[in-house]
Amino acid sequence: FLVGGAGDPAGCVWEVAGAGNPWQGQRVLLVPEQQRIRLGEALKWLCSEVAGMFEAEARVLEIKSPCHVFGDVHGNFSDLCCLAEKFWPLGPSLNAGNFLFLGDYVDRGCNGPEVVAYLLAQKLLAPTKWFLLRGNHEIRSNNGVVHPAGFKGQCFSRFGQPEGLVVWEEVNKVFDRLPLAALVRDEIFCCHGGPPRPINRPDPNTSNGG
């Protein structure tokens, strides 16, 4: 599968989704059936390799500049390839900057498993330059919807059952270990959804404010 810089995964083809497709008019990456077994095995292997890397990282990363910061990918492999062509055409290791992704890698878009495989592969190749934060879709209650636009549903459609469930759970074990925030150049605070409210803060809709 794709582990370098820009380009298309070997053996895969792009197709514009037609009428009746949830992603009508968008470029969809199609993974041939014979490649799906390899993709599933690669995802499980990548998860086993990078889980320890994420677990060893601080919950709030300290990253030096220059640093490229990217928002939600949401399963859009086409968008990810465009970013690769513009920002790391030769791979992140041959780029002077660091790379920070703010979460929400899966759901909504049509290529969640492929996006995860790419991001984890780059982490393995450039662990000190490639950083992934946890977003609200990197939890089981959000990405566990069995639907064509849901990550769990896409794992089932790619890999069948029970293998799809195994892949989904292994990826979520990695998500469990992702950092929650980052501080770039000691002054730029980055996270997925902003600082949370304290859990003991009274709810203005249910309390008297006392």
Salt bridges, closest charged atoms under 4 A:
GLU41 OE2 - LYS44 NZ 3.38
GLU55 OE1 - ARG177 NE 2.97
GLU57 OE2 - LYS123 NZ 2.53
ASP72 OD2 - HIS74 NE2 3.40
ASP72 OD1 - HIS192 ND1 3.85
ASP104 OD2 - HIS74 NE2 3.21
ASP104 OD2 - HIS192 NE2 3.21
ASP107 OD2 - HIS137 ND1 2.65
GLU114 OE2 - ARG158 NE 2.81
GLU163 OE2 - LYS44 NZ 2.58
GLU169 OE2 - ARG140 NH2 2.98
GLU170 OE2 - LYS173 NZ 3.28
ASP176 OD1 - ARG134 NH2 3.09
ASP176 OD2 - ARG140 NH2 2.98
GLU187 OE2 - ARG185 NE 2.72
